[in-house]
Amino acid sequence: MTTTLKLAIGSLVVGVVVLALKALAWKMTGSIALLSDALESTVNVATAIAALIAIQIATRPADDNHPYGHHKAEFFSAVLEGVMIIVAALLIMNEAYKGVMAPRILDAPLQGLLVNGAASVINGVWCWILITQGRRHRSPALVADGHHLLSDVVSSIGVTFGVLLAIETGWAILDPALAGLVAFNILWSGWKVMKTSLSGLMDESVPIEDLKKIREVIAIEAVGALEAHDVRTRHAGKVTFIDFHLVVPGHILVVEAHDICDRIESKLKAKVPDAMVTIHVEPENKAKHSGVVVL
């Protein structure tokens, strides 16, 4: 079992525990703000299931129908997470509206806040694990799940202070008003998750800093060639695809050109984890006198 799969299973377990605690906190208090927190946790459980399924699919080896692998499955999971976060935000807005129309005094607020606080601590620790490990293992699904949990932690902290303020002032309307603010924060989080995932589905290039490193490796390692042009990159899950045209002198042997390609590919894979490199060799009359100049 891979590390990413273990983390995905852990997310599901943590999500269920946190949901139970937050639901208990809401039942103890009747707070709409705490209900909004619990509703977001239902999304956490659903997205953890989606991430688990996506990661299982993404780890499958390439086959006849999917010669480039199944890595993009994680992006679909992250998009689904974004959609579900937005749905949760809309549900919370509806509950907040009802609460503003008919504010009510909270029951056992301090005890409920303690239970909700315990859930937030668990979420905070787990979101840090997901983001750091997700980046280390280049898993978009885990990183998206971690950022979603981070927004949940921020919301929970806001809810806690808001409910305390409602208790101290006696202004019952603060509870549903705060739930509305939580909903807007969740809505923004959902949009960011979707935006990042859609860029992967649209075969967006790697960041400019990474592209610069790739071009530097080609320039240094392509000794014996003349130039490299049409350098293109894209990422799918943890895999980075790199392809370019390598112009070599017309007189060199095929085996010599192949050795140059092997050297470049080896160095690129050392520099870019999980890289898949495709090099198209061309004779010197195909040179464009642009792109990467061999040092």
C-alpha positions as CSV (number, residue, x, y, z in Angstrom):
1,M,0.0,0.0,0.0
2,T,1.4,3.4,-1.0
3,T,1.9,6.3,1.4
4,T,-0.7,8.4,-0.5
5,L,-3.2,5.7,-0.2
6,K,-2.6,5.3,3.6
7,L,-3.0,9.1,4.0
8,A,-6.3,9.0,2.0
9,I,-7.6,6.2,4.3
10,G,-6.4,8.3,7.3
11,S,-8.4,11.3,6.0
12,L,-11.6,9.2,5.9
13,V,-11.1,8.0,9.5
14,V,-10.3,11.5,10.8
15,G,-13.2,13.0,8.8
16,V,-15.7,10.6,10.5
17,V,-14.3,11.3,14.0
18,V,-14.4,15.1,13.5
19,L,-17.9,15.0,12.0
20,A,-19.2,13.0,15.1
21,L,-17.6,15.6,17.5
22,K,-18.9,18.6,15.6
23,A,-22.4,17.1,15.3
24,L,-22.3,16.5,19.1
25,A,-21.3,20.1,19.6
26,W,-24.2,21.3,17.5
27,K,-26.7,19.1,19.3
28,M,-25.4,20.4,22.7
29,T,-25.8,24.0,21.8
30,G,-28.3,24.4,19.0
31,S,-25.8,26.9,17.4
32,I,-26.3,27.6,13.7
33,A,-22.6,28.6,13.5
34,L,-21.6,25.2,14.9
35,L,-24.1,23.5,12.6
36,S,-22.3,25.2,9.7
37,D,-19.1,23.7,11.0
38,A,-20.7,20.3,11.1
39,L,-22.1,20.6,7.6
40,E,-18.6,21.4,6.3
41,S,-17.3,18.2,8.0
42,T,-19.9,16.1,6.1
43,V,-18.2,17.5,3.0
44,N,-14.8,16.4,4.5
45,V,-16.0,12.9,4.7
46,A,-17.4,12.8,1.2
47,T,-14.3,14.4,-0.3
48,A,-12.1,11.9,1.6
49,I,-14.0,9.1,0.0
50,A,-13.6,10.7,-3.5
51,A,-9.9,11.3,-2.9
52,L,-9.4,7.7,-1.8
53,I,-11.1,6.4,-4.9
54,A,-9.1,8.8,-7.2
55,I,-5.8,7.9,-5.6
56,Q,-6.5,4.2,-6.1
57,I,-7.2,4.8,-9.8
58,A,-4.2,7.1,-10.2
59,T,-1.8,4.4,-9.0
60,R,-2.9,2.0,-11.6
61,P,-0.2,1.3,-14.3
62,A,-0.6,2.5,-17.9
63,D,-2.6,0.1,-20.1
64,D,-3.7,-0.1,-23.7
65,N,-6.6,2.3,-23.2
66,H,-4.6,4.7,-21.0
67,P,-1.0,4.6,-22.3
68,Y,0.0,7.8,-20.4
69,G,-1.3,6.3,-17.1
70,H,-4.3,7.3,-14.9
71,H,-2.6,10.2,-13.0
72,K,-5.3,12.8,-13.9
73,A,-7.9,10.9,-11.8
74,E,-6.6,13.0,-8.8
75,F,-7.5,16.2,-10.6
76,F,-11.1,15.0,-11.1
77,S,-11.3,14.3,-7.3
78,A,-10.0,17.8,-6.5
79,V,-12.6,19.4,-8.8
80,L,-15.3,17.3,-7.1
81,E,-14.0,18.5,-3.7
82,G,-14.3,22.1,-4.9
83,V,-17.9,21.6,-6.1
84,M,-18.9,19.9,-2.8
85,I,-17.3,22.7,-0.8
86,I,-19.4,25.2,-2.7
87,V,-22.6,23.1,-2.1
88,A,-21.8,23.0,1.6
89,A,-21.4,26.8,1.6
90,L,-24.8,27.3,0.0
91,L,-26.4,25.0,2.6
92,I,-24.8,27.0,5.4
93,M,-26.0,30.3,3.9
94,N,-29.6,28.8,3.9
95,E,-29.3,27.9,7.6
96,A,-27.8,31.3,8.4
97,Y,-30.7,33.1,6.7
98,K,-33.2,31.1,8.8
99,G,-31.3,32.0,12.0
100,V,-31.2,35.7,11.2
101,M,-35.0,35.6,10.6
102,A,-35.5,33.8,14.0
103,P,-32.5,34.2,16.4
104,R,-32.4,31.9,19.4
105,I,-30.5,31.6,22.7
106,L,-27.8,28.9,22.8
107,D,-27.9,25.9,25.1
108,A,-24.8,24.7,27.0
109,P,-22.5,26.8,24.8
110,L,-19.2,26.4,26.7
111,Q,-19.4,22.6,26.7
112,G,-20.3,22.5,23.1
113,L,-17.4,24.8,22.2
114,L,-14.9,22.5,24.0
115,V,-16.1,19.5,22.0
116,N,-15.9,21.6,18.8
117,G,-12.4,22.8,19.8
118,A,-11.2,19.2,20.2
119,A,-12.4,18.5,16.7
120,S,-10.6,21.5,15.4
121,V,-7.3,20.5,17.0
122,I,-7.6,17.1,15.3
123,N,-8.4,18.8,11.9
124,G,-5.5,21.2,12.3
125,V,-2.9,18.4,12.9
126,W,-4.2,16.3,10.0
127,C,-4.4,19.2,7.5
128,W,-0.7,20.0,8.2
129,I,0.1,16.3,7.6
130,L,-1.9,16.2,4.3
131,I,-0.4,19.4,2.8
132,T,3.2,18.5,3.7
133,Q,3.0,14.9,2.6
134,G,0.8,15.7,-0.4
135,R,3.4,18.1,-1.7
136,R,6.2,15.6,-0.9
137,H,4.5,12.9,-2.9
138,R,3.1,15.2,-5.5
139,S,-0.5,14.3,-4.9
140,P,-3.1,17.0,-5.9
141,A,-5.9,15.1,-4.2
142,L,-4.2,15.1,-0.8
143,V,-3.1,18.7,-1.1
144,A,-6.6,19.8,-2.1
145,D,-8.0,17.8,0.9
146,G,-5.5,19.5,3.2
147,H,-6.3,23.0,2.0
148,H,-10.0,22.2,2.5
149,L,-9.3,21.1,6.1
150,L,-7.3,24.2,6.7
151,S,-10.3,26.4,5.7
152,D,-12.3,24.3,8.1
153,V,-9.9,25.0,10.9
154,V,-10.0,28.7,10.2
155,S,-13.8,28.7,10.1
156,S,-13.9,26.8,13.4
157,I,-11.7,29.3,15.1
158,G,-13.9,32.1,13.8
159,V,-17.0,30.3,14.9
160,T,-15.6,29.8,18.4
161,F,-14.8,33.5,18.9
162,G,-18.1,34.4,17.4
163,V,-20.2,32.2,19.7
164,L,-18.2,33.4,22.7
165,L,-19.0,37.0,21.7
166,A,-22.7,36.0,21.3
167,I,-22.7,34.6,24.8
168,E,-21.0,37.6,26.4
169,T,-23.2,40.2,24.6
170,G,-26.4,38.3,24.6
171,W,-26.9,39.2,20.9
172,A,-28.3,35.9,19.5
173,I,-28.2,37.2,16.0
174,L,-24.4,37.1,16.0
175,D,-24.6,33.3,15.8
176,P,-26.4,33.0,12.4
177,A,-24.5,36.1,11.1
178,L,-21.2,34.4,11.8
179,A,-22.5,31.2,10.1
180,G,-23.0,33.4,7.0
181,L,-19.4,34.6,7.1
182,V,-18.2,31.1,7.5
183,A,-20.1,30.2,4.3
184,F,-18.4,32.9,2.3
185,N,-15.0,31.7,3.5
186,I,-15.8,28.2,2.5
187,L,-17.1,29.4,-0.9
188,W,-13.7,31.1,-1.5
189,S,-11.9,28.0,-0.5
190,G,-13.9,25.8,-2.9
191,W,-13.2,28.2,-5.8
192,K,-9.4,28.1,-5.1
193,V,-9.4,24.2,-5.0
194,M,-11.4,24.1,-8.3
195,K,-9.1,26.6,-10.0
196,T,-5.9,24.7,-9.2
197,S,-7.4,21.4,-10.3
198,L,-8.8,22.7,-13.6
199,S,-5.4,24.0,-14.5
200,G,-4.1,20.5,-14.3
201,L,-7.0,19.1,-16.4
202,M,-6.2,21.8,-19.1
203,D,-2.6,20.6,-19.3
204,E,-1.2,23.8,-17.9
205,S,2.6,24.2,-18.1
206,V,4.8,23.7,-15.0
207,P,5.6,26.9,-13.0
208,I,8.1,29.3,-14.7
209,E,10.8,28.5,-12.1
210,D,10.6,24.8,-12.8
211,L,10.6,25.4,-16.6
212,K,13.7,27.5,-16.2
213,K,15.5,24.6,-14.3
214,I,14.4,22.1,-17.1
215,R,15.8,24.4,-19.8
216,E,19.1,24.8,-17.8
217,V,19.5,21.0,-17.5
218,I,19.0,20.6,-21.3
219,A,21.5,23.4,-22.0
220,I,24.2,21.8,-19.8
221,E,23.7,18.1,-20.6
222,A,23.1,18.4,-24.4
223,V,26.8,18.5,-25.2
224,G,27.2,17.3,-28.8
225,A,23.9,18.7,-29.9
226,L,23.3,22.1,-31.4
227,E,20.1,23.3,-29.9
228,A,16.7,22.3,-28.3
229,H,13.5,23.9,-29.3
230,D,9.7,23.6,-28.8
231,V,10.2,22.7,-25.1
232,R,6.8,21.8,-23.7
233,T,5.7,20.7,-20.3
234,R,2.5,19.6,-18.5
235,H,1.7,17.8,-15.3
236,A,-0.8,15.1,-14.4
237,G,-1.0,14.1,-10.8
238,K,2.6,13.6,-9.6
239,V,3.9,13.1,-13.1
240,T,5.6,15.8,-15.1
241,F,5.6,15.4,-18.9
242,I,8.5,17.0,-20.8
243,D,9.0,16.9,-24.5
244,F,11.2,18.8,-27.0
245,H,13.1,18.7,-30.3
246,L,16.8,18.2,-30.1
247,V,18.9,19.3,-33.1
248,V,22.1,17.3,-33.7
249,P,24.8,17.6,-36.4
250,G,23.8,15.7,-39.5
251,H,27.0,13.6,-39.6
252,I,26.8,11.9,-36.1
253,L,25.6,8.3,-35.7
254,V,22.2,7.3,-34.4
255,V,23.9,5.7,-31.4
256,E,25.7,9.0,-30.5
257,A,22.4,11.0,-30.7
258,H,20.8,8.3,-28.5
259,D,23.6,8.7,-25.9
260,I,23.0,12.4,-25.8
261,C,19.2,11.8,-25.3
262,D,19.9,9.3,-22.5
263,R,22.2,11.7,-20.7
264,I,19.6,14.5,-20.8
265,E,16.7,12.3,-19.8
266,S,18.7,10.9,-16.8
267,K,19.6,14.4,-15.5
268,L,16.0,15.6,-16.0
269,K,14.6,12.7,-14.1
270,A,17.1,13.4,-11.3
271,K,16.0,17.1,-11.2
272,V,12.3,16.6,-11.7
273,P,10.8,13.6,-9.7
274,D,8.5,11.3,-11.7
275,A,9.3,13.0,-15.0
276,M,8.4,11.4,-18.3
277,V,10.7,12.7,-21.0
278,T,10.2,12.5,-24.8
279,I,12.9,13.8,-27.1
280,H,12.5,14.1,-30.9
281,V,15.9,14.1,-32.7
282,E,16.3,16.3,-35.8
283,P,19.2,17.0,-38.2
284,E,20.9,20.4,-38.2
285,N,18.9,21.7,-41.2
286,K,15.8,21.7,-38.9
287,A,17.4,24.2,-36.5
288,K,15.2,27.1,-35.6
289,H,18.0,29.1,-34.0
290,S,15.8,29.7,-31.0
291,G,14.9,27.9,-27.8
292,V,17.6,26.4,-25.7
293,V,21.2,27.0,-26.8
294,V,23.6,24.2,-25.9
295,L,26.4,25.4,-23.6
